[in-house]
Amino acid sequence: MSLTHVDDTTTTNVESPKYDCDVIVVGAGPAGAAAAYYMAKDGLKVIVLEQAIFPRDKVCGDFVSPGSLGELTKMGIATLEAFQETHTVDYATIYLSGKPLVAGTFPLVEDMPRYSRVIPRRVLDSLILQAARKAGATVLEGTRLVNFVVQKDWVTVVAAQKEETKTFRTRLIVGADGNNSLVARILTKASWSKTERALVARAYFEGVTGNSSEANVFYGNGSFPGYSWLFPISKNEANVGVGLVGGASPEAENPKNLLTKLIQNDAGMYSRLKDAKLKGEIEVAALNLHDAQMPIVGDRVMLIGEAAGLVNPYNGEGIQFGLKSAKWASETATASMKSKNFAESGLATYSKRVEDELGYGFKISALMLGLLRNRNLNHAWLRWIELMGEKSKSDPEYARLTSGILSGMIFPNQEETARALTGTLEEAALSVGLTTFSQVVNDPSKLPQSAENMLQTGVVAARYAAQDPFAALKWGMEAATRMTEIATVVSKQVLKEYKNKTGSQQ
Ligand SMILES: Cc1cc2nc3c(=O)[nH]c(=O)nc-3n(C[C@H](O)[C@H](O)[C@H](O)COP(=O)(O)OP(=O)(O)OC[C@H]3O[C@@H](n4cnc5c(N)ncnc54)[C@H](O)[C@@H]3O)c2cc1C
């Protein structure tokens, strides 16, 4: 069977097609289960196809941020007894090159608790799926999506259940099938490139020492651009891992080895794990990063959660955006049932919502990643982290912003918050001669003109640093592309403001 997205119009004359459901959701992780919950609550007939049998593990840091907790509270999950029994963390220490850099409690952000939970996914995902079932969704576990075909009046969905093949007819299909999403691959006829992914390793340890309410993030040359972490799941156990942007270095391709090395050699990690014992295996997984070029809606199709690349690029958190995108997509699904408009243009309210809420922050992060990916300049980028730590100690508002961004409580989706990051990155960038970057962060209106300069600056700086013209060119090109993406957003904003001011319709 070919995995192609086909617009088959042979069914035009069928007068009243029989549907098995309104929506098929593929995947019962946080995004899929939350979408099923919201849509079933809105009265839609929902079938969830999930290849695994629950409870199932998912390789993850298990960090359920204050933002995720806010979403789970709205769904009535955070008050469940089983949820309340899970482990809380209310303090964090950030390490740089083995030494503590900053430490403190979670910042004060409106409508969010000042703690997070660390919940193994066997537990968390089962609780969300239980809420979806309770709301009225039908969940078919052990059922794997094999293909789908978009036709004029419906979507034909083919799934495998053990040896059997099942076919469903639905009005809409929602892809919530995670980092290697088949729905996304069929929709876009593509897969993610190595550079738009991070490779991540995770392990559980027992016999962990130190404060069990304290989470740790460790930065250092070995794991940058990326970081390693220790998130306690009980009094003496912790989830420990490392993630690096794909293609950044040979280490990025073997995160399991890297994690083993870091535990021995990073003084910060070692201080908590010296007496600890590995439980089970070190597991490796990929994490999708956002790709601005990737469509997340098509005729009768929407992608949510990690299938849509909706992972917070500032901390690798995917649960919060999974839950949020589920809610936004379900609002669009409910509206489309009323308007009977399932075309890509009708579902675009969802992609527009994602763009409005997250677009700017994604573009700033893509620019930063373009810069940080040049590991020959690691000394400058690690200096950036050091500067952020130093500034946080003397400037409480700056500390609130940066710790809010790192803990997923604040997303830098406005110039003001983005500046907290880019301001110090600018200082670090200046130290390696990236003058154009500095001009741009000081005056975003210069962005459109500066993309070209950025290319030159990038190439020059990278060539000096890398002594490798090919790598330098590639890196410079990438930085320029990212700048152009931001330039487009800023130009649109400027145009919108201009129209508002002048009342112009053009
Ligand atoms: C090592 C690591 C650490 C991370 N740490 C954190 C963290 O601490 N906090 C955080 O918020 N995020 C973290 N993330 C990201 C987070 O795990 C994901 O972004 C999040 O799980 C995405 O949720 P989802 O519902 O979109 O997809 P998933 O949770 O991946 O769920 C997808 C579901 O789809 C099912 N599926 C897949 N294909 C099919 C198919 N063909 N048919 C039927 N079912 C299918 C899968 O079995 C799965 O149940 C981490 C990721 C990694 C890799």
The ligand as an SDF file (V2000), in Angstrom:
LIG
                    3D

 53 58  0  0  0  0  0  0  0  0999 V2000
   14.3070   11.9240   26.2890 C   0  0  0  0  0  0  0  0  0  0  0  0
   13.2160   12.9290   26.2080 C   0  0  0  0  0  0  0  0  0  0  0  0
   12.9790   13.7350   27.3080 C   0  0  0  0  0  0  0  0  0  0  0  0
   11.8910   14.6080   27.3020 C   0  0  0  0  0  0  0  0  0  0  0  0
   11.6040   15.2940   28.4390 N   0  0  0  0  0  0  0  0  0  0  0  0
   10.4740   16.0170   28.5170 C   0  0  0  0  0  0  0  0  0  0  0  0
   10.0650   16.5790   29.7510 C   0  0  0  0  0  0  0  0  0  0  0  0
   10.7170   16.4020   30.7790 O   0  0  0  0  0  0  0  0  0  0  0  0
    8.9170   17.3080   29.7850 N   0  0  0  0  0  0  0  0  0  0  0  0
    8.1590   17.5050   28.6630 C   0  0  0  0  0  0  0  0  0  0  0  0
    7.1400   18.2070   28.7380 O   0  0  0  0  0  0  0  0  0  0  0  0
    8.5190   16.9540   27.4750 N   0  0  0  0  0  0  0  0  0  0  0  0
    9.6400   16.1950   27.3810 C   0  0  0  0  0  0  0  0  0  0  0  0
    9.9770   15.5910   26.2060 N   0  0  0  0  0  0  0  0  0  0  0  0
    9.0960   15.7530   25.0480 C   0  0  0  0  0  0  0  0  0  0  0  0
    7.8340   14.9110   25.2370 C   0  0  0  0  0  0  0  0  0  0  0  0
    8.1760   13.5970   25.6180 O   0  0  0  0  0  0  0  0  0  0  0  0
    7.0260   14.8330   23.9440 C   0  0  0  0  0  0  0  0  0  0  0  0
    7.1160   16.0320   23.2390 O   0  0  0  0  0  0  0  0  0  0  0  0
    5.5710   14.5100   24.2520 C   0  0  0  0  0  0  0  0  0  0  0  0
    5.4570   13.1800   24.6770 O   0  0  0  0  0  0  0  0  0  0  0  0
    4.7110   14.7290   23.0070 C   0  0  0  0  0  0  0  0  0  0  0  0
    3.4100   14.2710   23.2550 O   0  0  0  0  0  0  0  0  0  0  0  0
    2.5220   13.7360   22.0460 P   0  0  0  0  0  0  0  0  0  0  0  0
    1.2320   13.3480   22.6400 O   0  0  0  0  0  0  0  0  0  0  0  0
    2.5550   14.7210   20.9480 O   0  0  0  0  0  0  0  0  0  0  0  0
    3.3010   12.4430   21.4960 O   0  0  0  0  0  0  0  0  0  0  0  0
    3.7250   11.1100   22.2580 P   0  0  0  0  0  0  0  0  0  0  0  0
    3.7420   11.3010   23.7050 O   0  0  0  0  0  0  0  0  0  0  0  0
    4.9740   10.6550   21.5990 O   0  0  0  0  0  0  0  0  0  0  0  0
    2.5580   10.0960   21.9200 O   0  0  0  0  0  0  0  0  0  0  0  0
    2.3870    9.5850   20.6220 C   0  0  0  0  0  0  0  0  0  0  0  0
    1.5570    8.3190   20.7190 C   0  0  0  0  0  0  0  0  0  0  0  0
    1.2460    7.8950   19.3910 O   0  0  0  0  0  0  0  0  0  0  0  0
    1.3580    6.4960   19.3120 C   0  0  0  0  0  0  0  0  0  0  0  0
    1.6060    6.1670   17.9020 N   0  0  0  0  0  0  0  0  0  0  0  0
    2.6990    6.4520   17.1580 C   0  0  0  0  0  0  0  0  0  0  0  0
    2.5480    6.0030   15.9010 N   0  0  0  0  0  0  0  0  0  0  0  0
    1.3230    5.4240   15.8400 C   0  0  0  0  0  0  0  0  0  0  0  0
    0.5890    4.7690   14.8000 C   0  0  0  0  0  0  0  0  0  0  0  0
    1.0820    4.6280   13.5610 N   0  0  0  0  0  0  0  0  0  0  0  0
   -0.6470    4.2850   15.0920 N   0  0  0  0  0  0  0  0  0  0  0  0
   -1.1800    4.4180   16.3540 C   0  0  0  0  0  0  0  0  0  0  0  0
   -0.5120    5.0100   17.3630 N   0  0  0  0  0  0  0  0  0  0  0  0
    0.7150    5.5230   17.1130 C   0  0  0  0  0  0  0  0  0  0  0  0
    2.5180    6.1650   20.2460 C   0  0  0  0  0  0  0  0  0  0  0  0
    2.4710    4.8230   20.6820 O   0  0  0  0  0  0  0  0  0  0  0  0
    2.2860    7.1610   21.3800 C   0  0  0  0  0  0  0  0  0  0  0  0
    1.5000    6.6170   22.4130 O   0  0  0  0  0  0  0  0  0  0  0  0
   11.0750   14.7250   26.1570 C   0  0  0  0  0  0  0  0  0  0  0  0
   11.3470   13.9560   25.0200 C   0  0  0  0  0  0  0  0  0  0  0  0
   12.4080   13.0650   25.0410 C   0  0  0  0  0  0  0  0  0  0  0  0
   12.6710   12.2260   23.8250 C   0  0  0  0  0  0  0  0  0  0  0  0
  1  2  1  0
  2  3  1  0
  2 52  2  0
  3  4  2  0
  4  5  1  0
  4 50  1  0
  5  6  2  0
  6  7  1  0
  6 13  1  0
  7  8  2  0
  7  9  1  0
  9 10  1  0
 10 11  2  0
 10 12  1  0
 12 13  2  0
 13 14  1  0
 14 15  1  0
 14 50  1  0
 15 16  1  0
 16 17  1  0
 16 18  1  0
 18 19  1  0
 18 20  1  0
 20 21  1  0
 20 22  1  0
 22 23  1  0
 23 24  1  0
 24 25  2  0
 24 26  1  0
 24 27  1  0
 27 28  1  0
 28 29  2  0
 28 30  1  0
 28 31  1  0
 31 32  1  0
 32 33  1  0
 33 34  1  0
 33 48  1  0
 34 35  1  0
 35 36  1  0
 35 46  1  0
 36 37  1  0
 36 45  1  0
 37 38  2  0
 38 39  1  0
 39 40  1  0
 39 45  2  0
 40 41  1  0
 40 42  2  0
 42 43  1  0
 43 44  2  0
 44 45  1  0
 46 47  1  0
 46 48  1  0
 48 49  1  0
 50 51  2  0
 51 52  1  0
 52 53  1  0
M  END
$$$$
